[in-house]
Amino acid sequence: MKPRATYRMQFHKAFTFSDAMKLVPYFAKLGISHLYASPILMARAGSMHGYDVVDHGRVNPELGGEEGFRALASALRQEGIGVLLDIVPNHMAVGGADNPYWLDVLEKGRDSIFANLFDIDWEPAQENLRDKILVPLLGKPVADCLTDGELTVVWDERLGKFAIAYSEHRFPLRKEDYEAVQGGGATPADADLSPFSEREALRALLERQNFRLAYWKSAGERINWRRFFDITSLAALRVEDDAVFEQIHATVFRLYSEGMIDGVRIDHVDGLYDPASYCRRLRARLEVMTPQRPDALPREPAIILVEKILAEHEDLAEDWQVDGTTGYDFMNLVSGLLHQPASESAFNQLWESVSGHSAAFDIEECRARKEMLEDAFASALRGAALAFQRLDDDGTVPVEIFSAALKAVLLHFHAYRTYARGDQPEPQPGRFFDAALAKALEDADENVKAALAIISHAMRGEEASGDPATAAEAVRRFNQLAAPVAAKAVEDTAFYRYGRLLSRNDVGFNAERFSISPQEFHEANAKRQAHFPYALLATATHDHKRGEDTRARLAVLSEIPDLWEAEVREWFALNAPLRPARVGGSDEYQLYQTLVACRPYGLSDEALSSFTRRILAWREKSLKEAKLETSWAHPDAAFEAEHAEFVRRILDPGHGFLQRLEKFSGAIAPAGALNGLVSMVLRCTSPGVPDIYQGTELWDLSLVDPDNRRPVDFHIRNEMLSSGEDFAGLIKEWRDGHVKLALLAKLLALRAAEPALFAGDYTAIETGDEKIFAFIREAEGKTMFVAVPRLCAKAAMERGLPLPDEALGDRFELPLALQKLRWQDGLEPGRVVAAPHRRALFTALPALVLIGENPSGVQETR
């Protein structure tokens, strides 16, 4: 069943399958075609997201188990709603004592039947790690843990194993040591383990194991297995291995063949060894199972979507045989469309003035990339350098030079990865690699140039004739290093340092780009319709940095640069007496943007308290992610406390700033709401499939997780959805969000009623006015006309409503061929309206959606 509209749900122990069961009537009434479920396989106990899978063979019992999931899927199916399932083929949770596969590898090393499951380098450069696994999970150096008695030998009854115990972690001992450990005990449980309380005896026992314990801070420099990004509790999987592929997908395949799910979303596809081969293989396996599905279901191909960050001007390859991305690219486009390009210079100057930093994002990105390569990914960089060094036939280039060469390329590599293989000439590494290589060569000495030449040859498949396996391994290491460096350096570091305008800092965005032109938006829509008509269109996700309406309100600032600069400079002056010495201008400026963007409508004492807690949580995370004065790895509690105290002081009702904030934020809020409604209309009418993130049917003024994963009040949403849609009245009471929900439901109903139109041809309409954006969709003799206002902040602020100037559109010239059609209101089927030609277009809503036919094809109703 092909998707028409998806609804993303985050399942966890506090929101289970049975909770979702109660919402099935609401989902049906809203008009979605698919529930888009977060990962449901067995995850670490208490997981709030499901990406920390410990067993791919079971549905998580905390969520209701397989029985609960089947009940939910069946209830949804009765309402004509399918399920898309988020799957995690890239990594598993390790550490603790809950992943049986990981524990088996710790116990048996290379002899474990699961040794091939994880991406472990059994022959690293470090001699003391040969045939061992580094386990950097200790809170202090091993010697200190031994001295302090924090490592103990235990018989773990649940595991049925002797193990080293450390906090919640268990590290199973080799079976070869059982006799010595058990001693004269009749059973393992009776063993006298007191001899191993002696430091040297325990040290000697540790030395014999297949693992080597280490301080967690040494992971970046020493680790010999691939992680998910830099998270040591998540170990990467070798899904390219046939047995591993089948093992981790077995439950998913069974659920698909039995009709419980209709397709999958692949988490972090760029982390895989060969995304293209993986996706094609997954497509082939699902196609084989399609005939096995229940007869009542349509014999349509499975839906396969990939979580993929597309770089500027990067296209998703059609030969992957997927249906598209999860929608970060659309989120970037629709956000950029609502920014005033003429204000870029003013915001550059303001940022440089208040922060002392350059307005060029590339500078921050390169600095962050350098830090990542030298710290969190130092071991991975060295491993890649060694792999490329093996291709040096003359043996004249030291590994340190290869490290320097790789670093020079990756500093300027503005994409997640290449899809080159190394053992064959196609696909080529592409223009992003070529550009980075050219930049690296600019300042390279002769030694580095020699290394760069070998790297370049390998990436282009030119080393394959000599030793294809070695070349493929080197290229694999490059790609699987490039992706996490990009993610951690850009999204999780530079985005928290660079604050020109925070609405342009989000997952999948290019912060260097201040705005997106209407022409670019049209071109992207047309390309998506031609190549990926079932790609998701997202404006909010569980990973976003700011909610869809938070960004929409921030975009308003781009239209009022002078007003914003005057106001924010007064805030700096007003709060100067309260500012601690270590609160810098860049952090303070980002704080003000955040306060303006997510301030709720009206702040009672209770609401202010909740708002302050949310801001404090964001402030702590933003400072740690920036990694300048504090970080998760090296926290500076005093620095964080100064920032927290500053937040509390300026939000004290007794201080004048809060009143200024409420006045300014309240003034721009109608314009922000207008932008939010426009974004939603474009999401529901552009080529692709609109995705609704849980709760965003009403205003979404959220921040980064965990703020964007707060419980959703579905009761109030259901009540609103059941209370009718009088748009003239709802727009006047826009602050409660009812107008957003009602408009969404109407658009989804139209998608259900006119499926051919929403799969139809896309044509841009030249409006002759930067404040009007329009297009048509055509199919089967019908035409859908869509128009929305943009860059209309001042009118909305003056009116106090999320509407543009009342006369907007009175000069709009509809193409002659379209003037001849008989038009109906797409939101009120059957109501005949005048052609959208030389008339006000947005009298009741900041959107116009009409359905046109030849006059003979419509019976007029009055």
C-alpha positions in Angstrom: 0.0 0.0 0.0 1.7 3.2 -1.2 1.8 6.0 1.4 -0.5 9.1 1.1 0.4 10.7 4.4 2.5 9.3 7.4 2.3 10.0 11.1 5.6 9.5 13.1 5.1 8.0 16.5 7.9 7.6 19.2 7.3 4.4 21.1 8.8 3.8 24.5 7.8 2.3 27.9 5.6 5.3 28.7 3.9 5.2 25.3 3.3 1.6 24.1 1.4 -0.2 21.4 -1.7 -0.2 23.6 -1.6 3.5 24.0 -1.4 3.9 20.2 -4.4 1.5 19.9 -6.6 4.1 21.6 -5.6 6.7 18.9 -6.5 4.6 15.8 -9.9 6.4 15.4 -8.1 9.7 15.6 -5.5 8.7 13.0 -8.3 7.6 10.7 -10.2 10.9 11.2 -7.0 12.9 10.6 -6.5 11.2 7.3 -3.2 9.5 7.4 -2.4 6.4 5.3 0.5 5.0 7.4 1.7 5.0 11.0 5.4 5.6 10.8 6.8 3.8 13.9 10.1 4.4 15.7 12.2 1.2 16.1 10.2 -1.5 17.9 12.8 -4.4 18.2 14.3 -5.3 21.6 16.1 -2.3 22.8 18.0 -1.5 26.0 15.7 -1.4 29.0 14.1 2.0 29.5 15.1 3.2 26.0 13.1 6.3 25.0 13.9 6.0 21.3 14.6 2.4 20.3 17.8 2.9 18.4 19.8 1.0 21.0 18.8 -2.4 19.8 20.2 -5.4 21.8 18.3 -8.2 20.0 16.9 -8.0 16.4 15.0 -11.2 16.9 12.4 -9.9 19.2 9.8 -7.1 19.4 10.4 -5.1 22.5 8.4 -6.4 25.5 8.4 -2.9 27.1 6.3 -1.7 24.1 3.9 -4.6 24.3 5.9 -7.3 22.5 4.9 -8.9 19.2 1.4 -9.7 20.4 0.8 -6.0 21.2 2.3 -4.9 17.9 0.1 -7.3 15.9 -3.0 -6.0 17.7 -2.0 -2.4 16.8 -1.2 -3.3 13.2 -4.5 -5.2 12.8 -6.5 -2.3 14.3 -4.8 0.2 12.0 -5.4 -2.1 9.0 -9.2 -2.2 9.8 -9.2 1.6 9.3 -7.2 1.3 6.0 -3.9 2.4 7.7 -0.6 0.6 7.2 2.7 0.7 9.1 6.1 1.9 8.1 8.8 0.6 10.4 12.0 2.4 11.3 14.9 -0.2 11.3 18.4 0.1 12.6 20.8 -2.0 10.5 23.9 0.1 11.3 24.5 -0.6 15.0 23.5 -2.3 18.2 23.8 -1.3 21.9 26.7 -2.8 23.7 28.1 -2.6 27.2 25.9 -3.4 30.2 24.8 -7.0 30.3 21.9 -7.2 27.9 23.4 -7.9 24.4 24.0 -11.7 24.2 25.9 -11.4 20.9 28.3 -8.8 22.3 28.9 -10.7 25.5 29.7 -13.9 23.5 32.3 -12.0 21.5 33.9 -10.6 24.7 34.0 -14.1 26.1 35.3 -16.0 23.0 37.0 -13.3 21.0 37.6 -14.2 17.3 36.3 -17.7 18.0 32.8 -16.4 18.7 30.2 -17.3 16.1 29.1 -13.7 16.4 32.6 -12.2 15.9 31.6 -11.2 12.3 28.5 -9.4 13.5 30.5 -6.4 14.7 33.1 -4.3 12.7 36.1 -5.2 14.8 39.7 -4.7 13.7 41.4 -7.7 15.2 44.8 -6.7 13.9 45.3 -3.1 14.8 48.6 -1.3 14.9 48.6 -1.5 18.7 50.3 -4.8 19.6 48.5 -5.2 22.9 45.2 -5.2 21.1 45.9 -8.0 18.6 43.1 -10.5 18.8 41.5 -8.5 21.5 38.6 -6.0 21.8 39.2 -2.7 23.5 36.3 -2.0 25.9 36.6 1.7 27.0 33.7 1.8 29.4 35.6 2.5 32.7 35.1 5.8 34.5 38.8 6.1 35.3 42.0 4.4 34.3 42.2 0.6 34.8 44.9 0.9 37.5 42.7 3.3 39.5 39.7 1.0 39.2 41.8 -1.9 40.5 43.2 0.2 43.4 39.7 1.3 44.3 38.2 -2.2 44.2 35.7 -1.2 41.5 36.4 -4.3 39.3 35.3 -7.6 40.8 34.9 -11.2 39.7 31.4 -12.5 40.1 29.3 -15.5 39.1 26.3 -13.9 37.3 23.4 -16.2 37.8 21.3 -14.5 35.1 24.0 -14.9 32.5 25.2 -18.2 33.8 28.8 -17.0 33.5 31.8 -15.9 35.5 32.4 -12.2 34.7 34.2 -9.1 35.6 31.6 -6.8 37.1 31.9 -3.0 36.9 28.8 -1.0 37.7 26.0 -2.2 35.4 28.6 -3.8 33.0 29.5 -7.5 32.8 32.6 -8.7 31.0 32.4 -12.5 30.6 35.6 -14.5 31.3 37.1 -17.1 29.0 35.9 -20.6 29.7 39.6 -21.6 29.9 39.8 -19.6 33.2 36.7 -21.2 34.8 38.7 -24.0 36.6 41.1 -21.6 38.2 38.3 -19.2 39.1 35.9 -21.8 40.5 38.7 -23.4 42.5 37.3 -26.0 44.9 33.7 -24.8 44.8 31.2 -27.5 44.1 29.3 -25.2 41.7 30.2 -21.9 40.2 27.9 -20.2 42.7 29.9 -21.8 45.5 33.2 -20.5 44.2 35.5 -18.7 46.6 36.3 -15.6 44.6 38.2 -13.8 47.4 41.7 -14.4 45.8 40.7 -12.1 43.0 40.1 -9.3 45.4 43.9 -9.1 45.4 45.0 -6.5 42.8 47.8 -8.5 41.0 45.7 -11.7 40.8 42.9 -9.7 39.2 45.3 -7.9 36.9 46.7 -11.2 35.7 43.2 -12.6 35.1 42.3 -9.5 33.1 45.4 -9.9 30.9 44.3 -13.3 29.8 40.9 -12.2 28.5 39.7 -11.6 24.9 38.9 -8.0 25.9 41.0 -5.2 27.3 39.3 -2.8 29.6 40.1 0.9 29.3 39.2 4.4 30.5 36.3 5.8 28.4 38.2 8.9 27.5 40.8 6.9 25.6 38.2 5.6 23.1 38.8 8.1 20.4 42.6 7.4 20.3 42.6 3.7 20.9 39.4 2.0 20.0 39.6 -0.9 17.5 36.0 -1.3 16.5 33.6 1.0 14.7 31.0 2.8 16.7 27.9 4.7 15.8 29.5 8.2 15.5 31.5 8.5 18.7 29.1 6.7 21.0 30.9 3.8 22.7 27.7 2.2 23.8 26.7 1.6 20.2 28.8 -0.8 18.1 28.6 -0.8 14.3 27.5 -3.9 12.5 28.8 -5.6 9.3 25.5 -5.8 7.5 27.3 -6.4 4.3 28.0 -9.9 5.5 25.3 -12.4 4.2 24.7 -14.0 7.6 24.6 -10.7 9.4 22.1 -9.3 6.9 19.7 -12.2 7.3 20.1 -12.3 11.1 19.2 -8.6 11.8 16.4 -8.5 9.3 14.7 -11.8 10.1 11.9 -10.3 12.3 11.3 -7.4 9.9 11.0 -9.8 6.9 8.5 -12.0 8.8 6.4 -9.0 9.8 6.4 -7.8 6.2 5.5 -11.2 4.7 2.6 -11.5 7.2 1.3 -8.0 6.2 2.0 -6.4 9.6 4.2 -3.7 7.9 4.2 -2.2 4.4 7.8 -1.0 4.3 10.8 0.4 6.2 12.8 3.5 7.0 16.5 2.7 7.1 18.3 4.6 9.9 21.6 6.2 9.0 22.1 4.5 5.6 25.4 6.3 5.1 26.9 4.4 8.0 26.8 1.2 6.0 29.7 -0.2 4.0 27.9 0.0 0.6 24.5 1.7 0.9 23.6 1.1 -2.8 24.2 -2.7 -2.6 22.4 -2.9 0.8 19.3 -1.1 -0.5 19.2 -3.2 -3.7 19.5 -6.3 -1.7 16.8 -5.3 0.7 14.5 -4.4 -2.2 15.1 -7.9 -3.7 14.4 -9.7 -0.5 11.2 -7.8 0.1 10.0 -8.4 -3.4 10.4 -12.1 -3.0 8.1 -11.9 0.0 5.4 -9.7 -1.6 3.5 -12.6 -3.0 3.4 -14.2 0.5 1.5 -11.3 1.9 -2.2 -11.6 2.8 -4.5 -11.7 -0.3 -6.5 -8.6 1.0 -3.4 -6.4 0.6 -2.5 -4.9 -2.8 0.5 -6.5 -4.6 2.6 -3.4 -4.6 6.3 -3.1 -3.9 7.4 -2.5 -0.4 8.2 1.1 0.6 11.8 1.7 1.3 12.9 5.1 2.6 16.4 6.1 3.7 17.6 8.6 6.3 20.0 10.4 4.2 21.6 13.9 4.6 21.9 15.2 1.0 24.6 17.8 0.5 24.0 21.0 -1.5 23.3 19.8 -5.1 23.6 16.2 -4.2 21.0 13.8 -5.6 19.8 10.5 -4.3 20.9 7.8 -6.7 18.0 6.1 -8.5 19.9 2.8 -8.8 19.6 2.3 -5.0 16.0 1.3 -5.8 14.5 3.2 -2.8 11.4 5.4 -2.7 13.3 8.5 -1.4 14.6 10.1 1.7 12.9 10.8 5.0 12.5 14.4 4.2 15.4 16.5 5.6 16.0 17.9 2.1 12.4 19.2 1.9 12.6 20.7 5.4 15.7 22.7 4.3 13.9 23.8 1.1 10.7 25.0 2.7 12.5 26.8 5.5 14.8 28.5 3.1 11.9 29.6 0.9 10.5 31.7 3.8 13.7 33.7 4.4 14.2 37.1 2.8 17.5 36.9 0.8 18.0 40.7 0.8 18.7 40.6 4.6 21.7 38.2 4.5 24.2 41.0 4.6 22.5 42.6 7.6 22.5 39.3 9.5 26.2 38.7 8.6 27.2 42.1 10.0 25.0 41.6 13.2 26.5 38.2 13.9 30.0 39.3 13.4 29.4 42.4 15.6 27.8 40.6 18.6 29.9 37.4 18.5 33.3 38.4 17.2 33.1 35.4 14.8 33.1 35.3 11.0 29.8 35.0 9.2 31.3 32.3 7.0 30.0 29.0 8.2 32.8 27.1 6.4 35.3 28.4 9.0 33.3 26.9 11.9 32.8 23.7 10.0 36.5 23.2 9.2 37.5 24.0 12.7 35.0 21.4 14.1 36.1 18.8 11.5 39.7 19.2 12.6 38.8 18.7 16.3 36.7 15.6 15.5 39.5 14.0 13.5 42.1 14.8 16.2 39.9 13.6 19.1 36.8 11.4 18.7 37.9 9.8 15.5 41.7 9.7 15.9 41.8 5.9 16.0 39.6 5.6 12.9 41.7 8.2 11.1 44.9 6.2 11.9 43.2 3.0 10.8 42.2 4.6 7.4 45.8 5.9 7.0 47.2 2.5 7.6 44.8 1.0 5.0 45.9 3.5 2.4 49.6 3.1 3.3 49.3 -0.6 2.3 48.7 0.6 -1.2 52.1 2.4 -1.3 54.1 0.0 -3.5 57.3 1.9 -2.8 56.7 2.0 0.9 58.2 5.5 1.1 55.2 7.4 2.6 54.9 7.2 6.4 51.5 6.5 8.0 51.6 10.0 9.6 51.7 11.6 6.2 48.7 9.5 5.1 46.9 10.8 8.2 47.8 14.3 7.4 46.6 13.8 3.8 43.3 12.3 4.8 42.7 15.0 7.3 43.3 17.7 4.7 40.7 16.1 2.4 38.1 15.6 5.1 38.4 19.2 6.4 36.9 20.3 3.1 34.7 17.4 2.2 31.2 18.9 2.3 29.2 15.8 2.0 28.6 12.7 4.2 30.6 10.3 2.1 31.4 9.0 -1.4 29.9 5.8 -2.8 33.2 4.7 -4.4 34.1 1.1 -3.7 37.9 1.0 -4.5 37.7 -2.5 -6.1 36.1 -1.1 -9.3 36.1 2.2 -11.2 32.3 2.9 -10.7 30.9 4.7 -9.0 33.4 7.5 -9.0 34.0 9.4 -5.7 32.3 12.4 -7.2 32.6 16.2 -7.2 32.6 16.7 -3.5 35.7 14.5 -3.2 37.3 16.2 -6.2 36.7 19.6 -4.7 38.1 18.5 -1.3 41.1 16.9 -2.9 41.8 20.1 -4.9 41.6 22.1 -1.7 43.9 19.7 0.1 46.5 19.9 -2.7 46.7 23.7 -2.4 48.8 23.7 0.8 50.3 20.3 0.6 54.0 19.6 0.6 55.6 17.0 -1.7 55.2 14.2 0.9 51.5 14.9 1.4 51.0 15.2 -2.3 52.4 11.7 -2.8 49.9 10.4 -0.2 47.1 12.3 -1.8 47.9 10.8 -5.2 47.6 7.2 -3.7 44.4 8.1 -2.0 43.0 9.6 -5.2 43.9 6.6 -7.2 42.3 4.2 -4.7 39.1 6.3 -4.5 38.8 6.2 -8.3 39.3 2.4 -8.5 42.7 2.8 -10.1 44.4 0.6 -7.5 42.0 -2.2 -8.1 44.0 -4.1 -10.7 46.9 -4.7 -8.3 45.1 -5.5 -5.0 41.4 -4.9 -5.1 40.7 -6.2 -1.6 43.2 -3.8 0.0 41.9 -0.9 -2.1 38.3 -1.7 -1.2 39.3 -1.8 2.5 41.0 1.6 2.3 38.0 3.2 0.5 35.6 1.6 3.0 37.5 3.1 5.9 37.5 6.5 4.2 33.7 6.4 3.7 32.9 5.1 7.1 35.1 7.8 8.7 33.7 10.6 6.5 30.1 10.1 7.5 30.4 10.3 11.3 32.9 13.2 11.0 30.4 15.1 9.0 27.6 14.4 11.4 29.5 15.2 14.6 31.4 18.2 13.2 28.5 19.9 11.5 25.2 19.0 13.1 26.5 18.3 16.6 29.2 20.9 16.9 29.3 23.8 14.4 25.5 24.3 14.4 25.9 25.1 18.1 28.7 27.6 17.6 27.4 29.4 14.5 24.3 31.6 15.2 23.8 34.0 12.3 20.1 32.9 12.2 19.3 29.7 14.0 16.3 28.8 11.7 19.0 27.9 9.1 20.8 25.5 11.4 19.0 22.1 11.3 19.6 18.5 10.3 20.1 18.4 6.6 20.4 22.2 6.2 23.3 24.1 4.7 23.8 26.9 7.3 25.9 28.8 4.7 22.7 29.3 2.6 20.6 32.0 4.1 17.6 31.5 1.8 16.2 29.3 -1.0 14.8 31.0 -4.1 11.3 30.1 -5.5 13.0 28.8 -8.7 15.1 26.4 -6.7 12.1 25.2 -4.7 10.1 24.6 -8.0 13.0 22.7 -9.5 13.4 20.5 -6.5 9.6 19.7 -6.6 9.7 18.9 -10.3 12.7 16.6 -9.8 11.2 14.8 -6.9 8.0 14.2 -8.8 10.0 12.8 -11.7 12.3 10.5 -9.7 11.0 10.0 -6.1 7.3 10.7 -5.9 6.9 8.8 -2.7 9.8 10.5 -0.8 8.7 11.8 2.6 8.2 15.6 3.1 9.2 16.5 6.7 9.1 19.8 8.6 9.7 18.2 12.0 11.4 15.1 13.2 12.6 13.4 16.4 16.1 14.7 15.5 15.4 18.3 14.6 17.2 21.1 16.4 14.1 23.3 16.5 10.4 22.6 15.9 8.7 23.5 12.6 7.0 26.5 14.1 10.0 27.5 16.1 11.9 27.8 12.8 8.9 29.5 11.1 8.9 32.3 13.7 12.7 32.7 13.5 12.4 33.1 9.7 10.3 36.2 10.4 13.4 38.0 11.7 14.9 37.8 8.2 12.1 40.2 7.1 12.6 42.8 9.8 16.4 43.0 10.2 16.5 46.6 11.4 13.7 46.1 13.9 15.4 42.9 15.2 18.9 44.5 15.5 17.6 47.5 17.4 15.6 45.3 19.8 18.4 42.7 20.4 21.0 45.4 21.0 18.7 46.9 23.7 18.5 43.4 25.3 22.2 43.1 25.4 22.4 46.5 27.2 19.5 45.8 29.5 20.9 42.5 30.7 24.6 43.6 30.9 24.4 44.1 34.7 23.2 40.5 35.1 25.7 38.9 32.7 28.4 36.8 34.2 31.9 37.2 32.9 32.0 33.9 31.0 28.7 34.4 29.1 30.0 35.4 25.6 28.3 37.4 22.9 27.7 34.4 20.6 26.0 32.3 23.3 23.9 35.3 24.5 22.7 36.1 21.0 21.7 32.4 20.3 19.9 32.5 23.7 17.8 35.5 22.6 16.9 33.9 19.3 15.8 30.8 21.1 13.7 32.7 23.6 11.9 34.7 20.9 11.3 31.6 18.8 9.8 29.2 21.3 8.1 31.5 23.7 4.6 30.1 24.3 1.5 32.1 23.7 1.0 33.7 27.2 3.2 32.9 30.2 1.4 32.2 33.4 3.5 31.6 36.5 3.3 27.9 35.9 4.0 28.2 32.2 7.0 30.5 32.9 8.4 27.9 35.2 8.0 25.2 32.6 9.4 27.5 29.9 12.5 28.3 32.1 13.2 24.6 32.7 13.0 23.9 28.9 15.4 26.8 28.2 17.8 25.7 30.9 17.9 22.1 29.4 18.5 23.5 25.9 21.2 25.9 27.2 23.1 23.1 28.9 22.9 20.9 25.8 23.9 23.7 23.4 26.9 24.6 25.4 28.1 21.0 25.7 27.5 20.3 22.1 29.5 23.4 21.1 32.5 21.9 22.9 34.2 25.2 23.5 34.3 25.8 27.3 32.4 22.6 28.3 31.4 19.3 26.7 29.9 15.9 27.5 33.5 14.5 27.7 35.0 17.4 29.7 32.2 19.2 31.6 32.9 22.6 33.2 30.1 22.7 35.9 31.0 26.3 36.9 30.8 27.6 33.4 27.4 25.9 32.9 26.2 27.2 36.2 27.0 30.8 35.2 25.0 30.4 32.0 22.1 28.8 33.9 22.1 31.6 36.5 22.0 34.2 33.7 18.9 32.5 32.2 17.2 32.6 35.5 18.0 36.2 36.2 16.8 37.6 32.8 13.6 35.5 33.0 12.8 36.8 36.5 9.4 38.6 36.2 10.9 41.4 38.4 13.5 42.2 35.7 12.3 44.2 32.7 13.6 41.9 30.0 10.8 39.4 30.3 8.2 42.0 29.4 10.3 43.2 26.5 10.6 39.6 25.3 6.9 38.9 25.5 6.1 42.1 23.7 8.5 41.5 20.8 7.8 37.8 20.5 4.1 38.4 20.6 4.4 41.0 17.9 6.1 38.6 15.4 4.1 35.5 16.5 1.3 36.1 13.9 3.9 36.2 11.1 5.5 33.1 12.5 2.1 31.3 12.5 1.6 32.4 8.9 4.9 30.9 7.9 4.0 27.7 9.8 0.7 27.3 7.9 2.4 28.0 4.6 5.0 25.3 5.3 2.3 22.9 6.1 0.3 23.6 3.0 3.4 23.2 0.8 4.3 19.9 2.6 0.8 18.6 1.9 0.6 19.7 -1.8 4.2 19.4 -3.1 5.3 16.2 -4.9 6.0 13.6 -2.2 4.3 12.2 0.9 3.7 14.6 3.9 5.0 13.3 7.2 3.5 14.6 10.4 5.7 14.3 13.5 3.7 13.4 16.6 1.9 16.4 18.1 2.8 18.9 15.4 -0.8 19.1 14.2 -0.9 22.0 16.7 1.9 24.6 17.0 5.3 23.1 17.4 7.5 25.4 19.4 9.9 22.7 20.5 13.6 22.6 20.7 16.2 19.8 20.3 15.7 16.5 22.1 14.5 15.7 24.6 12.3 18.7 24.3 10.9 17.5 20.9 9.9 14.2 22.5 7.7 15.4 25.3 4.3 13.7 25.8 1.6 14.7 23.3 -1.9 15.7 24.5 -4.0 13.7 22.0 -7.2 14.4 23.9 -7.3 18.1 23.0 -6.3 17.3 19.4 -9.1 14.8 19.1 -11.6 17.2 20.6 -10.5 19.9 18.1 -10.6 17.6 15.2 -14.2 16.6 16.1 -15.5 20.2 16.5 -15.8 21.3 12.8 -13.9 23.7 10.7 -15.0 27.3 10.4 -11.8 28.8 9.0 -13.1 32.4 9.3 -13.5 31.9 13.1 -10.4 29.7 13.6 -8.1 32.1 12.0 -9.1 34.8 14.5 -8.3 32.4 17.4 -5.1 31.1 15.7 -3.1 31.0 18.9 -4.7 27.7 20.0 -3.5 25.9 16.9 -6.9 24.7 15.9 -6.7 26.4 12.5 -3.5 24.4 11.8 -5.1 21.1 12.7 -8.2 21.8 10.7 -6.3 22.9 7.7 -4.1 19.8 7.9 -7.2 17.5 8.0 -8.8 19.2 5.0 -5.6 18.9 3.0 -5.2 15.2 3.9 -8.9 14.6 3.0 -8.2 16.2 -0.4 -5.2 13.9 -0.9 -7.4 10.9 -0.3 -10.2 12.2 -2.6 -7.9 13.2 -5.5 -5.0 10.7 -5.5 -4.3 11.1 -9.2 -3.8 14.9 -8.9 -1.3 14.4 -6.1 0.6 12.1 -8.3 0.2 14.4 -11.3 2.5 16.6 -13.3 4.0 19.6 -11.5 4.3 23.0 -13.2 5.6 26.2 -11.6 3.4 29.3 -12.0 5.2 32.6 -12.5 3.4 35.1 -10.2 5.3 38.3 -10.9 5.3 39.0 -7.2 7.9 37.7 -4.7 5.1 37.6 -2.1 3.1 34.9 -4.0 4.4 31.4 -4.6 2.2 29.2 -6.8 2.2 26.0 -8.8 -0.3 23.5 -10.4 -0.6 19.7 -10.4 -2.4 18.1 -13.4 -3.8 14.6 -14.0 -6.8 13.0 -15.7 -8.3 16.2 -17.0 -8.1 18.0 -13.6 -5.9 20.8 -12.4 -5.0 21.7 -8.8 -3.9 25.3 -8.2 -1.9 26.0 -5.1 -0.8 29.5 -4.0 0.7 30.6 -0.7 2.0 34.0 0.6 5.6 34.4 1.5 7.7 37.3 3.0 4.5 38.9 4.4 5.6 39.4 8.0 4.9 43.1 8.2 1.3 42.7 7.1 0.7 39.8 9.5 2.2 41.8 12.4 0.1 44.8 11.6 -3.1 42.7 11.4 -2.3 40.6 14.4 -3.4 37.6 12.3 -1.5 34.9 10.3 -2.7 36.5 7.1 -1.0 38.7 4.4 -2.2 42.0 3.1 -6.0 41.6 2.3 -5.5 42.7 -1.4 -2.5 40.4 -2.1 -3.2 38.8 -5.5 -5.2 41.5 -7.1 -2.5 42.0 -9.7 -1.8 38.3 -10.2 -2.3 37.2 -13.8 -3.4 33.6 -14.1 -2.3 32.0 -17.4 -5.1 32.2 -20.0 -5.6 28.5 -20.4 -6.2 28.2 -16.6 -8.6 31.1 -16.6 -11.0 29.1 -18.7 -11.4 26.3 -16.2 -14.3 26.0 -13.7 -12.8 26.2 -10.3 -13.9 24.7 -7.0 -12.5 25.2 -3.5 -10.2 22.3 -2.7 -10.9 22.7 1.0 -14.7 22.9 0.6 -15.5 20.4 -2.1 -18.4 21.4 -4.3 -18.1 25.2 -3.7 -17.6 26.9 -7.0 -15.3 29.9 -6.8 -13.9 32.6 -9.2 -10.7 31.9 -11.0 -7.6 33.0 -9.1 -7.0 35.9 -11.4 -6.7 39.5 -10.5 -8.4 39.1 -7.1 -7.5 38.8 -3.5 -6.2 35.3 -3.0 -5.9 34.9 0.8 -8.9 36.4 2.5 -9.6 33.6 5.0 -6.4 31.6 5.1 -2.8 32.0 4.1 -3.3 29.5 1.3 -5.4 28.9 -1.7 -6.0 25.4 -3.0 -8.4 25.0 -5.9 -9.5 22.2 -8.2 -10.2 23.1 -11.8 -11.9 21.3 -14.7 -13.2 22.2 -18.1 -16.7 23.8 -17.6 -18.4 20.7 -19.1 -16.8 18.6 -16.4 -18.3 20.3 -13.3 -21.9 20.8 -12.3 -22.2 24.1 -10.5 -23.7 24.0 -7.0 -25.1 26.9 -5.1 
